[in-house]
Amino acid sequence: MRINLKQLRESRFLTQRELAAKAHVGVSTIVRIEKGRQVPTFQTIKRLAVALAVDPSELAQRDD
C-alpha cells in the first residue's frame, strides 16, 4: 500500500509547508511520506485526512 498524499495535496493547491501546518505535522514528515520513506501512523493519517477534507481511506492506494 502507498500513501497517495502528493496527488491529493497538489489537487488542493497546497504546498508541503501549508499542509504540514494544517495537519499539525512537520514539513519533513510530509516530504518523507510523499517520497515513500516513511509510513505514517494512523494518527498522522487522520490529521492529514482532516487537513485535506477527505476520508482517511482516500489517502491509501493499493500496489497492484
PDBQT receptor file of N, H, CA, C and O in Angstrom, charges set to zero:
ATOM      1  N   MET A   1       0.838  -1.180   0.000  1.00  0.00    +0.000 N 
ATOM      2  CA  MET A   1       0.000   0.000   0.000  1.00  0.00    +0.000 C 
ATOM      3  C   MET A   1       0.881   1.241   0.000  1.00  0.00    +0.000 C 
ATOM      4  O   MET A   1       1.881   1.307   0.715  1.00  0.00    +0.000 OA
ATOM      5  N   ARG A   2       0.502   2.211  -0.800  1.00  0.00    +0.000 N 
ATOM      6  H   ARG A   2      -0.310   2.158  -1.381  1.00  0.00    +0.000 HD
ATOM      7  CA  ARG A   2       1.194   3.506  -0.836  1.00  0.00    +0.000 C 
ATOM      8  C   ARG A   2       0.248   4.579  -0.322  1.00  0.00    +0.000 C 
ATOM      9  O   ARG A   2      -0.973   4.431  -0.351  1.00  0.00    +0.000 OA
ATOM     10  N   ILE A   3       0.838   5.640   0.140  1.00  0.00    +0.000 N 
ATOM     11  H   ILE A   3       1.830   5.760   0.164  1.00  0.00    +0.000 HD
ATOM     12  CA  ILE A   3       0.045   6.785   0.574  1.00  0.00    +0.000 C 
ATOM     13  C   ILE A   3      -0.015   7.779  -0.583  1.00  0.00    +0.000 C 
ATOM     14  O   ILE A   3       1.013   8.191  -1.120  1.00  0.00    +0.000 OA
ATOM     15  N   ASN A   4      -1.223   8.150  -0.950  1.00  0.00    +0.000 N 
ATOM     16  H   ASN A   4      -2.058   7.815  -0.514  1.00  0.00    +0.000 HD
ATOM     17  CA  ASN A   4      -1.494   8.998  -2.107  1.00  0.00    +0.000 C 
ATOM     18  C   ASN A   4      -1.530  10.475  -1.695  1.00  0.00    +0.000 C 
ATOM     19  O   ASN A   4      -2.487  11.186  -2.000  1.00  0.00    +0.000 OA
ATOM     20  N   LEU A   5      -0.498  10.922  -1.013  1.00  0.00    +0.000 N 
ATOM     21  H   LEU A   5       0.279  10.344  -0.765  1.00  0.00    +0.000 HD
ATOM     22  CA  LEU A   5      -0.526  12.247  -0.412  1.00  0.00    +0.000 C 
ATOM     23  C   LEU A   5      -0.230  13.370  -1.401  1.00  0.00    +0.000 C 
ATOM     24  O   LEU A   5      -0.941  14.375  -1.430  1.00  0.00    +0.000 OA
ATOM     25  N   LYS A   6       0.799  13.207  -2.198  1.00  0.00    +0.000 N 
ATOM     26  H   LYS A   6       1.376  12.391  -2.175  1.00  0.00    +0.000 HD
ATOM     27  CA  LYS A   6       1.217  14.292  -3.090  1.00  0.00    +0.000 C 
ATOM     28  C   LYS A   6       0.103  14.686  -4.062  1.00  0.00    +0.000 C 
ATOM     29  O   LYS A   6      -0.162  15.872  -4.263  1.00  0.00    +0.000 OA
ATOM     30  N   GLN A   7      -0.541  13.696  -4.656  1.00  0.00    +0.000 N 
ATOM     31  H   GLN A   7      -0.327  12.733  -4.493  1.00  0.00    +0.000 HD
ATOM     32  CA  GLN A   7      -1.612  13.988  -5.612  1.00  0.00    +0.000 C 
ATOM     33  C   GLN A   7      -2.767  14.732  -4.936  1.00  0.00    +0.000 C 
ATOM     34  O   GLN A   7      -3.290  15.702  -5.485  1.00  0.00    +0.000 OA
ATOM     35  N   LEU A   8      -3.156  14.284  -3.763  1.00  0.00    +0.000 N 
ATOM     36  H   LEU A   8      -2.732  13.496  -3.317  1.00  0.00    +0.000 HD
ATOM     37  CA  LEU A   8      -4.242  14.963  -3.048  1.00  0.00    +0.000 C 
ATOM     38  C   LEU A   8      -3.834  16.377  -2.652  1.00  0.00    +0.000 C 
ATOM     39  O   LEU A   8      -4.619  17.316  -2.778  1.00  0.00    +0.000 OA
ATOM     40  N   ARG A   9      -2.608  16.520  -2.177  1.00  0.00    +0.000 N 
ATOM     41  H   ARG A   9      -1.970  15.757  -2.075  1.00  0.00    +0.000 HD
ATOM     42  CA  ARG A   9      -2.121  17.842  -1.759  1.00  0.00    +0.000 C 
ATOM     43  C   ARG A   9      -2.105  18.802  -2.939  1.00  0.00    +0.000 C 
ATOM     44  O   ARG A   9      -2.589  19.930  -2.839  1.00  0.00    +0.000 OA
ATOM     45  N   GLU A  10      -1.545  18.349  -4.059  1.00  0.00    +0.000 N 
ATOM     46  H   GLU A  10      -1.152  17.433  -4.140  1.00  0.00    +0.000 HD
ATOM     47  CA  GLU A  10      -1.444  19.219  -5.233  1.00  0.00    +0.000 C 
ATOM     48  C   GLU A  10      -2.816  19.541  -5.819  1.00  0.00    +0.000 C 
ATOM     49  O   GLU A  10      -3.015  20.634  -6.350  1.00  0.00    +0.000 OA
ATOM     50  N   SER A  11      -3.757  18.615  -5.731  1.00  0.00    +0.000 N 
ATOM     51  H   SER A  11      -3.596  17.728  -5.299  1.00  0.00    +0.000 HD
ATOM     52  CA  SER A  11      -5.101  18.882  -6.274  1.00  0.00    +0.000 C 
ATOM     53  C   SER A  11      -5.826  19.964  -5.469  1.00  0.00    +0.000 C 
ATOM     54  O   SER A  11      -6.805  20.548  -5.934  1.00  0.00    +0.000 OA
ATOM     55  N   ARG A  12      -5.335  20.218  -4.270  1.00  0.00    +0.000 N 
ATOM     56  H   ARG A  12      -4.539  19.744  -3.893  1.00  0.00    +0.000 HD
ATOM     57  CA  ARG A  12      -5.902  21.274  -3.429  1.00  0.00    +0.000 C 
ATOM     58  C   ARG A  12      -5.015  22.523  -3.410  1.00  0.00    +0.000 C 
ATOM     59  O   ARG A  12      -5.233  23.444  -2.623  1.00  0.00    +0.000 OA
ATOM     60  N   PHE A  13      -4.024  22.532  -4.282  1.00  0.00    +0.000 N 
ATOM     61  H   PHE A  13      -3.847  21.783  -4.922  1.00  0.00    +0.000 HD
ATOM     62  CA  PHE A  13      -3.115  23.678  -4.439  1.00  0.00    +0.000 C 
ATOM     63  C   PHE A  13      -2.441  24.066  -3.132  1.00  0.00    +0.000 C 
ATOM     64  O   PHE A  13      -2.304  25.248  -2.816  1.00  0.00    +0.000 OA
ATOM     65  N   LEU A  14      -2.020  23.052  -2.371  1.00  0.00    +0.000 N 
ATOM     66  H   LEU A  14      -2.131  22.091  -2.627  1.00  0.00    +0.000 HD
ATOM     67  CA  LEU A  14      -1.323  23.283  -1.116  1.00  0.00    +0.000 C 
ATOM     68  C   LEU A  14       0.158  22.962  -1.278  1.00  0.00    +0.000 C 
ATOM     69  O   LEU A  14       0.523  22.004  -1.960  1.00  0.00    +0.000 OA
ATOM     70  N   THR A  15       0.988  23.754  -0.658  1.00  0.00    +0.000 N 
ATOM     71  H   THR A  15       0.691  24.532  -0.105  1.00  0.00    +0.000 HD
ATOM     72  CA  THR A  15       2.407  23.420  -0.592  1.00  0.00    +0.000 C 
ATOM     73  C   THR A  15       2.602  22.419   0.542  1.00  0.00    +0.000 C 
ATOM     74  O   THR A  15       1.709  22.211   1.364  1.00  0.00    +0.000 OA
ATOM     75  N   GLN A  16       3.773  21.808   0.573  1.00  0.00    +0.000 N 
ATOM     76  H   GLN A  16       4.498  21.977  -0.094  1.00  0.00    +0.000 HD
ATOM     77  CA  GLN A  16       4.078  20.894   1.668  1.00  0.00    +0.000 C 
ATOM     78  C   GLN A  16       4.023  21.626   3.004  1.00  0.00    +0.000 C 
ATOM     79  O   GLN A  16       3.527  21.086   3.993  1.00  0.00    +0.000 OA
ATOM     80  N   ARG A  17       4.519  22.826   3.032  1.00  0.00    +0.000 N 
ATOM     81  H   ARG A  17       4.922  23.265   2.228  1.00  0.00    +0.000 HD
ATOM     82  CA  ARG A  17       4.517  23.631   4.257  1.00  0.00    +0.000 C 
ATOM     83  C   ARG A  17       3.091  23.946   4.719  1.00  0.00    +0.000 C 
ATOM     84  O   ARG A  17       2.786  23.862   5.908  1.00  0.00    +0.000 OA
ATOM     85  N   GLU A  18       2.225  24.307   3.773  1.00  0.00    +0.000 N 
ATOM     86  H   GLU A  18       2.473  24.374   2.807  1.00  0.00    +0.000 HD
ATOM     87  CA  GLU A  18       0.835  24.623   4.124  1.00  0.00    +0.000 C 
ATOM     88  C   GLU A  18       0.112  23.394   4.674  1.00  0.00    +0.000 C 
ATOM     89  O   GLU A  18      -0.607  23.482   5.669  1.00  0.00    +0.000 OA
ATOM     90  N   LEU A  19       0.308  22.252   4.022  1.00  0.00    +0.000 N 
ATOM     91  H   LEU A  19       0.892  22.180   3.214  1.00  0.00    +0.000 HD
ATOM     92  CA  LEU A  19      -0.325  21.028   4.504  1.00  0.00    +0.000 C 
ATOM     93  C   LEU A  19       0.200  20.646   5.881  1.00  0.00    +0.000 C 
ATOM     94  O   LEU A  19      -0.572  20.260   6.759  1.00  0.00    +0.000 OA
ATOM     95  N   ALA A  20       1.495  20.753   6.069  1.00  0.00    +0.000 N 
ATOM     96  H   ALA A  20       2.122  21.067   5.356  1.00  0.00    +0.000 HD
ATOM     97  CA  ALA A  20       2.080  20.430   7.372  1.00  0.00    +0.000 C 
ATOM     98  C   ALA A  20       1.460  21.291   8.468  1.00  0.00    +0.000 C 
ATOM     99  O   ALA A  20       1.141  20.790   9.546  1.00  0.00    +0.000 OA
ATOM    100  N   ALA A  21       1.292  22.569   8.199  1.00  0.00    +0.000 N 
ATOM    101  H   ALA A  21       1.551  22.976   7.324  1.00  0.00    +0.000 HD
ATOM    102  CA  ALA A  21       0.705  23.469   9.191  1.00  0.00    +0.000 C 
ATOM    103  C   ALA A  21      -0.753  23.093   9.478  1.00  0.00    +0.000 C 
ATOM    104  O   ALA A  21      -1.174  23.079  10.634  1.00  0.00    +0.000 OA
ATOM    105  N   LYS A  22      -1.514  22.792   8.438  1.00  0.00    +0.000 N 
ATOM    106  H   LYS A  22      -1.172  22.803   7.499  1.00  0.00    +0.000 HD
ATOM    107  CA  LYS A  22      -2.922  22.427   8.619  1.00  0.00    +0.000 C 
ATOM    108  C   LYS A  22      -3.077  21.111   9.369  1.00  0.00    +0.000 C 
ATOM    109  O   LYS A  22      -4.022  20.935  10.139  1.00  0.00    +0.000 OA
ATOM    110  N   ALA A  23      -2.145  20.185   9.140  1.00  0.00    +0.000 N 
ATOM    111  H   ALA A  23      -1.378  20.328   8.515  1.00  0.00    +0.000 HD
ATOM    112  CA  ALA A  23      -2.236  18.856   9.754  1.00  0.00    +0.000 C 
ATOM    113  C   ALA A  23      -1.486  18.773  11.083  1.00  0.00    +0.000 C 
ATOM    114  O   ALA A  23      -1.545  17.751  11.768  1.00  0.00    +0.000 OA
ATOM    115  N   HIS A  24      -0.790  19.833  11.443  1.00  0.00    +0.000 N 
ATOM    116  H   HIS A  24      -0.742  20.663  10.887  1.00  0.00    +0.000 HD
ATOM    117  CA  HIS A  24      -0.011  19.869  12.688  1.00  0.00    +0.000 C 
ATOM    118  C   HIS A  24       1.061  18.774  12.712  1.00  0.00    +0.000 C 
ATOM    119  O   HIS A  24       1.231  18.065  13.704  1.00  0.00    +0.000 OA
ATOM    120  N   VAL A  25       1.775  18.661  11.592  1.00  0.00    +0.000 N 
ATOM    121  H   VAL A  25       1.637  19.237  10.786  1.00  0.00    +0.000 HD
ATOM    122  CA  VAL A  25       2.927  17.756  11.491  1.00  0.00    +0.000 C 
ATOM    123  C   VAL A  25       4.086  18.546  10.897  1.00  0.00    +0.000 C 
ATOM    124  O   VAL A  25       3.892  19.650  10.388  1.00  0.00    +0.000 OA
ATOM    125  N   GLY A  26       5.266  17.993  10.961  1.00  0.00    +0.000 N 
ATOM    126  H   GLY A  26       5.423  17.096  11.375  1.00  0.00    +0.000 HD
ATOM    127  CA  GLY A  26       6.427  18.665  10.405  1.00  0.00    +0.000 C 
ATOM    128  C   GLY A  26       6.483  18.569   8.886  1.00  0.00    +0.000 C 
ATOM    129  O   GLY A  26       5.978  17.616   8.293  1.00  0.00    +0.000 OA
ATOM    130  N   VAL A  27       7.096  19.555   8.275  1.00  0.00    +0.000 N 
ATOM    131  H   VAL A  27       7.506  20.329   8.757  1.00  0.00    +0.000 HD
ATOM    132  CA  VAL A  27       7.280  19.534   6.817  1.00  0.00    +0.000 C 
ATOM    133  C   VAL A  27       8.082  18.301   6.419  1.00  0.00    +0.000 C 
ATOM    134  O   VAL A  27       7.801  17.676   5.397  1.00  0.00    +0.000 OA
ATOM    135  N   SER A  28       9.078  17.955   7.225  1.00  0.00    +0.000 N 
ATOM    136  H   SER A  28       9.306  18.463   8.055  1.00  0.00    +0.000 HD
ATOM    137  CA  SER A  28       9.897  16.782   6.901  1.00  0.00    +0.000 C 
ATOM    138  C   SER A  28       9.060  15.507   6.903  1.00  0.00    +0.000 C 
ATOM    139  O   SER A  28       9.353  14.574   6.155  1.00  0.00    +0.000 OA
ATOM    140  N   THR A  29       8.034  15.458   7.723  1.00  0.00    +0.000 N 
ATOM    141  H   THR A  29       7.795  16.215   8.331  1.00  0.00    +0.000 HD
ATOM    142  CA  THR A  29       7.127  14.298   7.724  1.00  0.00    +0.000 C 
ATOM    143  C   THR A  29       6.399  14.200   6.395  1.00  0.00    +0.000 C 
ATOM    144  O   THR A  29       6.291  13.114   5.826  1.00  0.00    +0.000 OA
ATOM    145  N   ILE A  30       5.901  15.318   5.898  1.00  0.00    +0.000 N 
ATOM    146  H   ILE A  30       5.989  16.201   6.360  1.00  0.00    +0.000 HD
ATOM    147  CA  ILE A  30       5.206  15.343   4.606  1.00  0.00    +0.000 C 
ATOM    148  C   ILE A  30       6.155  14.886   3.505  1.00  0.00    +0.000 C 
ATOM    149  O   ILE A  30       5.786  14.064   2.666  1.00  0.00    +0.000 OA
ATOM    150  N   VAL A  31       7.360  15.408   3.507  1.00  0.00    +0.000 N 
ATOM    151  H   VAL A  31       7.660  16.075   4.188  1.00  0.00    +0.000 HD
ATOM    152  CA  VAL A  31       8.347  15.062   2.474  1.00  0.00    +0.000 C 
ATOM    153  C   VAL A  31       8.638  13.566   2.506  1.00  0.00    +0.000 C 
ATOM    154  O   VAL A  31       8.642  12.913   1.462  1.00  0.00    +0.000 OA
ATOM    155  N   ARG A  32       8.879  13.023   3.685  1.00  0.00    +0.000 N 
ATOM    156  H   ARG A  32       8.875  13.553   4.533  1.00  0.00    +0.000 HD
ATOM    157  CA  ARG A  32       9.219  11.592   3.791  1.00  0.00    +0.000 C 
ATOM    158  C   ARG A  32       8.057  10.703   3.369  1.00  0.00    +0.000 C 
ATOM    159  O   ARG A  32       8.272   9.677   2.723  1.00  0.00    +0.000 OA
ATOM    160  N   ILE A  33       6.842  11.075   3.719  1.00  0.00    +0.000 N 
ATOM    161  H   ILE A  33       6.667  11.908   4.244  1.00  0.00    +0.000 HD
ATOM    162  CA  ILE A  33       5.671  10.284   3.318  1.00  0.00    +0.000 C 
ATOM    163  C   ILE A  33       5.518  10.327   1.802  1.00  0.00    +0.000 C 
ATOM    164  O   ILE A  33       5.299   9.294   1.169  1.00  0.00    +0.000 OA
ATOM    165  N   GLU A  34       5.631  11.515   1.220  1.00  0.00    +0.000 N 
ATOM    166  H   GLU A  34       5.809  12.354   1.734  1.00  0.00    +0.000 HD
ATOM    167  CA  GLU A  34       5.475  11.638  -0.238  1.00  0.00    +0.000 C 
ATOM    168  C   GLU A  34       6.543  10.869  -0.996  1.00  0.00    +0.000 C 
ATOM    169  O   GLU A  34       6.276  10.361  -2.085  1.00  0.00    +0.000 OA
ATOM    170  N   LYS A  35       7.734  10.774  -0.450  1.00  0.00    +0.000 N 
ATOM    171  H   LYS A  35       7.950  11.187   0.434  1.00  0.00    +0.000 HD
ATOM    172  CA  LYS A  35       8.820  10.054  -1.118  1.00  0.00    +0.000 C 
ATOM    173  C   LYS A  35       8.827   8.567  -0.791  1.00  0.00    +0.000 C 
ATOM    174  O   LYS A  35       9.673   7.822  -1.288  1.00  0.00    +0.000 OA
ATOM    175  N   GLY A  36       7.893   8.138   0.037  1.00  0.00    +0.000 N 
ATOM    176  H   GLY A  36       7.206   8.743   0.440  1.00  0.00    +0.000 HD
ATOM    177  CA  GLY A  36       7.813   6.726   0.390  1.00  0.00    +0.000 C 
ATOM    178  C   GLY A  36       8.857   6.287   1.395  1.00  0.00    +0.000 C 
ATOM    179  O   GLY A  36       9.111   5.091   1.537  1.00  0.00    +0.000 OA
ATOM    180  N   ARG A  37       9.458   7.218   2.084  1.00  0.00    +0.000 N 
ATOM    181  H   ARG A  37       9.252   8.189   1.968  1.00  0.00    +0.000 HD
ATOM    182  CA  ARG A  37      10.498   6.912   3.060  1.00  0.00    +0.000 C 
ATOM    183  C   ARG A  37       9.948   6.733   4.466  1.00  0.00    +0.000 C 
ATOM    184  O   ARG A  37      10.664   6.291   5.365  1.00  0.00    +0.000 OA
ATOM    185  N   GLN A  38       8.684   7.073   4.659  1.00  0.00    +0.000 N 
ATOM    186  H   GLN A  38       8.102   7.432   3.929  1.00  0.00    +0.000 HD
ATOM    187  CA  GLN A  38       8.063   6.948   5.979  1.00  0.00    +0.000 C 
ATOM    188  C   GLN A  38       6.642   6.461   5.812  1.00  0.00    +0.000 C 
ATOM    189  O   GLN A  38       5.907   6.940   4.948  1.00  0.00    +0.000 OA
ATOM    190  N   VAL A  39       6.261   5.517   6.633  1.00  0.00    +0.000 N 
ATOM    191  H   VAL A  39       6.858   5.128   7.334  1.00  0.00    +0.000 HD
ATOM    192  CA  VAL A  39       4.873   5.071   6.697  1.00  0.00    +0.000 C 
ATOM    193  C   VAL A  39       4.232   5.839   7.849  1.00  0.00    +0.000 C 
ATOM    194  O   VAL A  39       4.684   5.737   8.989  1.00  0.00    +0.000 OA
ATOM    195  N   PRO A  40       3.189   6.600   7.561  1.00  0.00    +0.000 N 
ATOM    196  CA  PRO A  40       2.593   7.419   8.614  1.00  0.00    +0.000 C 
ATOM    197  C   PRO A  40       1.835   6.568   9.627  1.00  0.00    +0.000 C 
ATOM    198  O   PRO A  40       1.305   5.507   9.297  1.00  0.00    +0.000 OA
ATOM    199  N   THR A  41       1.795   7.047  10.847  1.00  0.00    +0.000 N 
ATOM    200  H   THR A  41       2.226   7.909  11.115  1.00  0.00    +0.000 HD
ATOM    201  CA  THR A  41       0.984   6.412  11.870  1.00  0.00    +0.000 C 
ATOM    202  C   THR A  41      -0.482   6.676  11.555  1.00  0.00    +0.000 C 
ATOM    203  O   THR A  41      -0.808   7.537  10.738  1.00  0.00    +0.000 OA
ATOM    204  N   PHE A  42      -1.360   5.926  12.212  1.00  0.00    +0.000 N 
ATOM    205  H   PHE A  42      -1.095   5.226  12.875  1.00  0.00    +0.000 HD
ATOM    206  CA  PHE A  42      -2.785   6.149  11.995  1.00  0.00    +0.000 C 
ATOM    207  C   PHE A  42      -3.175   7.565  12.420  1.00  0.00    +0.000 C 
ATOM    208  O   PHE A  42      -4.008   8.203  11.777  1.00  0.00    +0.000 OA
ATOM    209  N   GLN A  43      -2.576   8.046  13.495  1.00  0.00    +0.000 N 
ATOM    210  H   GLN A  43      -1.899   7.528  14.018  1.00  0.00    +0.000 HD
ATOM    211  CA  GLN A  43      -2.850   9.415  13.964  1.00  0.00    +0.000 C 
ATOM    212  C   GLN A  43      -2.475  10.447  12.897  1.00  0.00    +0.000 C 
ATOM    213  O   GLN A  43      -3.221  11.396  12.659  1.00  0.00    +0.000 OA
ATOM    214  N   THR A  44      -1.327  10.260  12.259  1.00  0.00    +0.000 N 
ATOM    215  H   THR A  44      -0.721   9.488  12.452  1.00  0.00    +0.000 HD
ATOM    216  CA  THR A  44      -0.899  11.173  11.194  1.00  0.00    +0.000 C 
ATOM    217  C   THR A  44      -1.835  11.087  10.001  1.00  0.00    +0.000 C 
ATOM    218  O   THR A  44      -2.173  12.109   9.403  1.00  0.00    +0.000 OA
ATOM    219  N   ILE A  45      -2.256   9.878   9.648  1.00  0.00    +0.000 N 
ATOM    220  H   ILE A  45      -1.981   9.048  10.134  1.00  0.00    +0.000 HD
ATOM    221  CA  ILE A  45      -3.211   9.716   8.546  1.00  0.00    +0.000 C 
ATOM    222  C   ILE A  45      -4.500  10.468   8.855  1.00  0.00    +0.000 C 
ATOM    223  O   ILE A  45      -5.043  11.152   7.987  1.00  0.00    +0.000 OA
ATOM    224  N   LYS A  46      -4.992  10.347  10.083  1.00  0.00    +0.000 N 
ATOM    225  H   LYS A  46      -4.551   9.792  10.788  1.00  0.00    +0.000 HD
ATOM    226  CA  LYS A  46      -6.210  11.068  10.459  1.00  0.00    +0.000 C 
ATOM    227  C   LYS A  46      -6.019  12.573  10.357  1.00  0.00    +0.000 C 
ATOM    228  O   LYS A  46      -6.900  13.276   9.863  1.00  0.00    +0.000 OA
ATOM    229  N   ARG A  47      -4.879  13.075  10.818  1.00  0.00    +0.000 N 
ATOM    230  H   ARG A  47      -4.163  12.504  11.219  1.00  0.00    +0.000 HD
ATOM    231  CA  ARG A  47      -4.612  14.522  10.741  1.00  0.00    +0.000 C 
ATOM    232  C   ARG A  47      -4.547  14.995   9.292  1.00  0.00    +0.000 C 
ATOM    233  O   ARG A  47      -5.098  16.040   8.947  1.00  0.00    +0.000 OA
ATOM    234  N   LEU A  48      -3.873  14.222   8.452  1.00  0.00    +0.000 N 
ATOM    235  H   LEU A  48      -3.426  13.373   8.732  1.00  0.00    +0.000 HD
ATOM    236  CA  LEU A  48      -3.772  14.577   7.036  1.00  0.00    +0.000 C 
ATOM    237  C   LEU A  48      -5.145  14.553   6.371  1.00  0.00    +0.000 C 
ATOM    238  O   LEU A  48      -5.470  15.436   5.578  1.00  0.00    +0.000 OA
ATOM    239  N   ALA A  49      -5.938  13.555   6.690  1.00  0.00    +0.000 N 
ATOM    240  H   ALA A  49      -5.674  12.838   7.335  1.00  0.00    +0.000 HD
ATOM    241  CA  ALA A  49      -7.278  13.444   6.106  1.00  0.00    +0.000 C 
ATOM    242  C   ALA A  49      -8.138  14.645   6.483  1.00  0.00    +0.000 C 
ATOM    243  O   ALA A  49      -8.849  15.193   5.640  1.00  0.00    +0.000 OA
ATOM    244  N   VAL A  50      -8.076  15.050   7.735  1.00  0.00    +0.000 N 
ATOM    245  H   VAL A  50      -7.499  14.605   8.419  1.00  0.00    +0.000 HD
ATOM    246  CA  VAL A  50      -8.842  16.228   8.168  1.00  0.00    +0.000 C 
ATOM    247  C   VAL A  50      -8.352  17.470   7.430  1.00  0.00    +0.000 C 
ATOM    248  O   VAL A  50      -9.158  18.270   6.954  1.00  0.00    +0.000 OA
ATOM    249  N   ALA A  51      -7.040  17.631   7.337  1.00  0.00    +0.000 N 
ATOM    250  H   ALA A  51      -6.386  16.982   7.724  1.00  0.00    +0.000 HD
ATOM    251  CA  ALA A  51      -6.468  18.803   6.666  1.00  0.00    +0.000 C 
ATOM    252  C   ALA A  51      -6.834  18.852   5.183  1.00  0.00    +0.000 C 
ATOM    253  O   ALA A  51      -6.999  19.930   4.611  1.00  0.00    +0.000 OA
ATOM    254  N   LEU A  52      -6.959  17.678   4.568  1.00  0.00    +0.000 N 
ATOM    255  H   LEU A  52      -6.825  16.803   5.032  1.00  0.00    +0.000 HD
ATOM    256  CA  LEU A  52      -7.279  17.602   3.139  1.00  0.00    +0.000 C 
ATOM    257  C   LEU A  52      -8.781  17.448   2.886  1.00  0.00    +0.000 C 
ATOM    258  O   LEU A  52      -9.220  17.430   1.736  1.00  0.00    +0.000 OA
ATOM    259  N   ALA A  53      -9.563  17.338   3.956  1.00  0.00    +0.000 N 
ATOM    260  H   ALA A  53      -9.206  17.352   4.891  1.00  0.00    +0.000 HD
ATOM    261  CA  ALA A  53     -11.017  17.157   3.856  1.00  0.00    +0.000 C 
ATOM    262  C   ALA A  53     -11.379  15.920   3.042  1.00  0.00    +0.000 C 
ATOM    263  O   ALA A  53     -12.219  15.973   2.143  1.00  0.00    +0.000 OA
ATOM    264  N   VAL A  54     -10.726  14.800   3.376  1.00  0.00    +0.000 N 
ATOM    265  H   VAL A  54     -10.044  14.756   4.106  1.00  0.00    +0.000 HD
ATOM    266  CA  VAL A  54     -11.004  13.524   2.720  1.00  0.00    +0.000 C 
ATOM    267  C   VAL A  54     -11.167  12.453   3.792  1.00  0.00    +0.000 C 
ATOM    268  O   VAL A  54     -10.779  12.645   4.944  1.00  0.00    +0.000 OA
ATOM    269  N   ASP A  55     -11.741  11.337   3.400  1.00  0.00    +0.000 N 
ATOM    270  H   ASP A  55     -12.056  11.181   2.463  1.00  0.00    +0.000 HD
ATOM    271  CA  ASP A  55     -11.801  10.180   4.276  1.00  0.00    +0.000 C 
ATOM    272  C   ASP A  55     -10.390   9.584   4.355  1.00  0.00    +0.000 C 
ATOM    273  O   ASP A  55      -9.683   9.566   3.348  1.00  0.00    +0.000 OA
ATOM    274  N   PRO A  56      -9.972   9.105   5.510  1.00  0.00    +0.000 N 
ATOM    275  CA  PRO A  56      -8.623   8.531   5.613  1.00  0.00    +0.000 C 
ATOM    276  C   PRO A  56      -8.335   7.444   4.575  1.00  0.00    +0.000 C 
ATOM    277  O   PRO A  56      -7.192   7.281   4.147  1.00  0.00    +0.000 OA
ATOM    278  N   SER A  57      -9.362   6.708   4.173  1.00  0.00    +0.000 N 
ATOM    279  H   SER A  57     -10.290   6.841   4.520  1.00  0.00    +0.000 HD
ATOM    280  CA  SER A  57      -9.149   5.646   3.178  1.00  0.00    +0.000 C 
ATOM    281  C   SER A  57      -8.717   6.202   1.826  1.00  0.00    +0.000 C 
ATOM    282  O   SER A  57      -8.095   5.487   1.040  1.00  0.00    +0.000 OA
ATOM    283  N   GLU A  58      -9.033   7.456   1.541  1.00  0.00    +0.000 N 
ATOM    284  H   GLU A  58      -9.538   8.037   2.180  1.00  0.00    +0.000 HD
ATOM    285  CA  GLU A  58      -8.630   8.065   0.268  1.00  0.00    +0.000 C 
ATOM    286  C   GLU A  58      -7.134   8.313   0.182  1.00  0.00    +0.000 C 
ATOM    287  O   GLU A  58      -6.599   8.515  -0.908  1.00  0.00    +0.000 OA
ATOM    288  N   LEU A  59      -6.456   8.300   1.321  1.00  0.00    +0.000 N 
ATOM    289  H   LEU A  59      -6.891   8.136   2.207  1.00  0.00    +0.000 HD
ATOM    290  CA  LEU A  59      -5.005   8.503   1.322  1.00  0.00    +0.000 C 
ATOM    291  C   LEU A  59      -4.261   7.241   0.905  1.00  0.00    +0.000 C 
ATOM    292  O   LEU A  59      -3.110   7.313   0.474  1.00  0.00    +0.000 OA
ATOM    293  N   ALA A  60      -4.900   6.102   1.028  1.00  0.00    +0.000 N 
ATOM    294  H   ALA A  60      -5.835   6.044   1.379  1.00  0.00    +0.000 HD
ATOM    295  CA  ALA A  60      -4.241   4.827   0.729  1.00  0.00    +0.000 C 
ATOM    296  C   ALA A  60      -4.493   4.412  -0.710  1.00  0.00    +0.000 C 
ATOM    297  O   ALA A  60      -5.599   4.563  -1.231  1.00  0.00    +0.000 OA
ATOM    298  N   GLN A  61      -3.463   3.891  -1.339  1.00  0.00    +0.000 N 
ATOM    299  H   GLN A  61      -2.565   3.768  -0.916  1.00  0.00    +0.000 HD
ATOM    300  CA  GLN A  61      -3.547   3.358  -2.702  1.00  0.00    +0.000 C 
ATOM    301  C   GLN A  61      -2.980   1.968  -2.690  1.00  0.00    +0.000 C 
ATOM    302  O   GLN A  61      -1.933   1.723  -2.092  1.00  0.00    +0.000 OA
ATOM    303  N   ARG A  62      -3.657   1.062  -3.341  1.00  0.00    +0.000 N 
ATOM    304  H   ARG A  62      -4.508   1.261  -3.827  1.00  0.00    +0.000 HD
ATOM    305  CA  ARG A  62      -3.157  -0.312  -3.419  1.00  0.00    +0.000 C 
ATOM    306  C   ARG A  62      -2.035  -0.404  -4.440  1.00  0.00    +0.000 C 
ATOM    307  O   ARG A  62      -2.058   0.264  -5.473  1.00  0.00    +0.000 OA
ATOM    308  N   ASP A  63      -1.058  -1.239  -4.135  1.00  0.00    +0.000 N 
ATOM    309  H   ASP A  63      -1.039  -1.782  -3.295  1.00  0.00    +0.000 HD
ATOM    310  CA  ASP A  63       0.045  -1.516  -5.066  1.00  0.00    +0.000 C 
ATOM    311  C   ASP A  63      -0.275  -2.791  -5.844  1.00  0.00    +0.000 C 
ATOM    312  O   ASP A  63       0.238  -3.861  -5.518  1.00  0.00    +0.000 OA
ATOM    313  N   ASP A  64      -1.108  -2.685  -6.857  1.00  0.00    +0.000 N 
ATOM    314  H   ASP A  64      -1.525  -1.815  -7.122  1.00  0.00    +0.000 HD
ATOM    315  CA  ASP A  64      -1.479  -3.865  -7.649  1.00  0.00    +0.000 C 
ATOM    316  C   ASP A  64      -0.549  -4.098  -8.798  1.00  0.00    +0.000 C 
ATOM    317  O   ASP A  64      -0.730  -5.051  -9.556  1.00  0.00    +0.000 OA
TER     318      ASP A  64
